[in-house]
Amino acid sequence: LTNITNPKVSGATGTFKLSTTTYDIVRKIDYLESVPAITIIPGELSSTSVGLTDYKAGSTPNVTLSFTLQNVLPMDGAIEVTFPNGYNLLGGISVVSSSADIDGYLNISSGIIGQRVIVMRSGGSDISANTIIDDLVFIGVKNPVVSGPGKFDFKTTDVNQATIDEIFNITVDIVP
């Protein structure tokens, strides 16, 4: 089969129907109504990094994420970031990016849950696959008070929070 495209987000596809027909597609020869679903896996964010303006324990640096999309990030999608334990996200953080990377508005007002920050997009356009985003900056995040490594995870999602692309275990070392 040709010209078949996978869904744009991960998850189960639902069941398929399959039939064979005569060459003129008039008469069905065989028909299978319930071909099992398959699971579409997320794409992988590449060229990922987390940069801090200060790596000292207890400081409040700007935290900059950089990554390359494997798939399109929709205009109403989101970027979810899970900070390692110990980072304090309760001090009124904000997020910014240049319009060259992410156009439209970024909103985190209702998207901080534990160590996870959900950055919702609106008012922009779809961001193409293979786009480099290198200036998503979180302001007001406080580093852990204890030095050592921590691992960040981030992913892109659609408006229904279905995962599009993801990456795990981006390590950042906090110093004394």
Phi, psi and omega in degrees: 000144180234167177060037175251130183244136176293158173301160183280349181233164181279166177127180181287145182274339192091172183280159179250159170243139185225134177215154170246146184225172172291163185305333180265007177059028180269319187239129176283134177265307177231151181212129176236117188276338187225077174278129186303150177293159171239164179252124176274126181268153179295156170286174181245127172292139181238174181048046186271144173203158173234121179243139178244146176283346177207123182264008184283138178304134177083353180281170180238082182272170163281138180247117184250125175262141174227138178194164176244129179288140171270327181235171180296137170259113185295156181298337179249019180276194182213161171241123181252130180236128174253115179278149177296157175304144179103335176286133182265117182254010188267000186268027179077060182280158176225168181224141179221159174203154176287150179292346177292329179265306184231108179274170181085203184252146176244133185225126174241013188302327180240018188246027176251114182229106184062239180264006184256133177243126178254117180260106181274140177256148172201155174075008179247209178233167175302143176258124187297153171302150179070011175284137176269123174249114186233019180211042172274108191245127175260129183245135176097008177276132180261130178298158173302153180276353179245137180286162178136176182280152173219152184243124177266147171235143170214156182208161172251148181222164172272184183298336179266011179066023171282133184291135176256298178231155180204164174207147182235156168064049172276112188273135173231133180258124175267135183255158180295000000 
